[in-house]
Amino acid sequence: MSAVLTIAFPVFAIILAGLFAGRAKIAEAADAQALNRFVFFFAMPAALFSLTSRADPPAGDDIKMALCYLTAALAVMAAAYALGRRFFALSEQEAGAQALTSVLGNAVFLGLPIVLSLDGWIEHYVVLMLMEGVFVIAIGAALIGPREAGMQDGAGRTSILQKLGAPLARSLKNPLVAAMLAGIGVALLREATGLALPVPIAAFFELLGRAGGPAALFSMGLFLGARKFPAMGEIAGKVGVIVLFKMVALPVLTLTGMALVGVSDPALIGPAALFVLVPSGIGCYVMASQHHVYVAETVSAIAVTTLISILTVSAVLAIFAR
């Protein structure tokens, strides 16, 4: 229980501080956006580059873990998309938003500040972030993006496949993904040549990265506190499906897959469990609002899964953080 008190409590307390700031109108939604830009473009890339450049490149069980997550994520996205189209009669873009929100987690604004405070977790966690950043976000962007003019519903699949290449290329320009890839490149260079980053440069990235965790948590609370959430009423069923996919199906499939391929080390299971049990990410709202599709459902799902994550994240820490 000590990990819950020493790690989970401060994390959620900072989120509550941001929530209070939003509800009390001490800060506004625009302030959350400014904080998010600082975290997304500067602080977290610096932290990820600093950590990955010092770590060993991923191999062995890390790769097995990443493939288990990616397989589970793709399966859940496909199921959520199909269910949305068939059961809720959603449009292709709406079903795409449902699929993305059912998988894309708050790995940066909630999960990353936690793993930064735990010895040995970050090296495994960033491998999963790479899978999510390159593949899940790219596929989600292709699913949510508008179809070509005159494209009939039945041809939507062809359009998605045609458009997938561009989102995949863009995902490599994502500051978080680019920082992780650059850090891995530096680590590989260090292994091959023995050369390391100059101390002042390494110190710069480490110092800037330290600001990422608290800023991310506060901005997440502010994001929730500064927004009016829609009445659940008509969207309760859709939100419930997202919650089941995100907080039950994705974790079960990922962790079961890891067990089947022989990944049994708690040092990997802990980071993987945390990664799949964080709530739906703010990035889902950003993408949905950009295309003006499924916004109310996405925001509500983020709020509900965030509340549930108080229990899931605390449970992961209580079991695996020593």
Secondary structure, 3 states (H helix, E strand, C coil): CHHHHHHHHHHHHHHHHHHHHHHCCCCCHHHHHHHHHHHHHHHHHHHHHHHHHHCCCCCCHHHHHHHHHHHHHHHHHHHHHHHHHHCCCCCHHHHHHHHHHCCCECHHHHHHHHHCCCCCCHHHHHHHHHHHHHHHHHHHHHHHCCCCCCCCHHHHHHHHHHHHHHHHHHHCCCHHHHHHHHHHHHHHHHHHHCCCCCHHHHHHHHHHHHCHHHHHHHHHHHHHHCCCCCCCHHHHHHHHHHHHHHHHHHHHHHHHHHHHCCCCCHHHHHHHHHHHHCCECHHHHHHHHHCCCCHHHHHHHHHHHHHHHHHHHHHHHHHHCC
